[in-house]
Amino acid sequence: MTTQAIISRADGNDEKVELRAGLAKKLSAETLLWIDLAGPTEEEIGAVREALSADEGLASLLTRELGLPTAAVHDHGLEVVVAGLDPHAIEPRVVQILAGEGWVITRHDVETEFLDEHRRNILDARELGRLAPVEFLASILGWQLDTYFATAAALEREIDDLDDAALRGEGELLERLVHLRGRIARARRILNPHRDVYAELARPDFLAERFADGSEELNELLSRLQRAADAIGNAREMLIGSFDIHMSHLAQRTNDVMRVLTLASVVLLPSVVIAGVMGMNFRVDIFDQPVLFWVVIGIMVTLAAITLVFARRKGWL
């Protein structure tokens, strides 16, 4: 699809370059070559081989299917495969990172926002050339972790809005709760496999002697990964709180309905008893006086009014 190459120098003079044979031989100790491959073709991978004067082994790494997060050391350098989150996409953005002598390659099947954003920032006279390849690899992994922090922050904002809607008594909240729960679970499933990868990177025996520079930065990534996991976990706890608010509001609405129904039953109960007694099948002289019908109706209304006044004073209404 697309191939972009940037040479960063220690003096901050960065430039985009075309891949050409022997490009890596012109690199110095104060330069760093970053090659970003988005869905590369065989021709583009061949151009990378020629630029780095690499053998078929590098091509086999660049054509391998991107799978689960992993970290390994090869003859060509370090390989790390990680997955970042994209706020505009459902599927994670899997990125393969290869770090060698004076160069770093990133490969991904689709456009990846966090790489595109930082690639634009690099061209603003930053002294990226002062970084060793492993240090730049650590920077890329830091960008990947930033996507989880950004996702956690976005989830927390949505949960706050959900809390406000729950307190206002808005409907259709359960569907939103289920949707957010699915997003949080998805973020945790994507993040969790990285624990083993970052633990491997932090091992003292992982880096070869020629890649010793940058080991401290890789060690710090493990604690940052844990903070990212905590941020996602905190969003989950907040969502549980939102569910409790929603259920409390539903319970309150149910109590209000039951209170009205109970009060209606209490108000009508005396009238029902009187009507039952007066409707019994026996002859009494009072039934021969039609005016007493209205007296009974008046008694029913009076008892209902007394019940309502009593409930009002007790605060039941």
Secondary structure, 3 states (H helix, E strand, C coil): CEEEEEEEECCCCCEEECCCCCHHHHCCCCEEEEEEEECCCHHHHHHHHHHHCCCHHHHHHHHCCCCCCEEEECCCCEEEEEEECCCCCCCCEEEEEEECCCEEEEEECCCCHHHHHHHHHHCCCCCHHHCCHHHHHHHHHHHHHHHHHHHHHHHHHHHHHHHHHHHHCCCCHHHHHHHHHHHHHHHHHHHCCHHHHHHHHHCCCCCCHHHCCCHHHHHHHHHHHHHHHHHHHHHHHHHHHHHHHHHHHHHHHHHHHHHHHHHHHHHHHHHHHHHHHHCCCCCCHHHHCCHHHHHHHHHHHHHHHHHHHHHHHCCCC
